[in-house]
Amino acid sequence: MAFMKYYAYKDFKKDTNVLIKEVANFNPQSIVGIARGGLTLVHAMAEGLNVREVQTLRTELYDKTCKRDSLAIFNSCEFADKQRVLVVDDISDSGETLLAVMKSLEDKYKEVEFKSATLFYKKSSVYEPHFWINEADDWIDFFWERDFKSSIF
């Protein structure tokens, strides 16, 4: 098993503020969060960028630990009168999710400029986000994945 690096809230807060500053000049009119990993980040970024229009897409590449043959994208977005949209996820690990989501959105909404942002990027990823903060070389154990686990399950 790969080494797991714990990513604490204090690091998230610092990195998210840096990411907000980097993205600010793009001036997105809408932000799309990729569920589930991107949801904590998309909320924080929307607050920091003062963007009220937040939408989500849900993707599935794995069934538990078994990788599917193809990525499934659920939900849809609407960008009436929008020219700039930011797509947010926690990490570009394999990059397959972000690549598929970006291609799907760009194909459907040709008049919209899409840019992507993540907290982490692995150099082995097939997709490099437009904006990213940290290079990942280990498995990232995000605070929202660890700190809210319940003993009920």
PyMOL commands that set and color helices and strands:
alter all, ss='L'
color gray80, all
select helices_A, chain A and resi 9-26+39-49+96-108+143-146
alter helices_A, ss='H'
color red, helices_A
select strands_A, chain A and resi 4-7+30-35+54-63+66-74+84-92+113-121+131-135+139-142
alter strands_A, ss='S'
color yellow, strands_A
deselect
rebuild
show_as cartoon
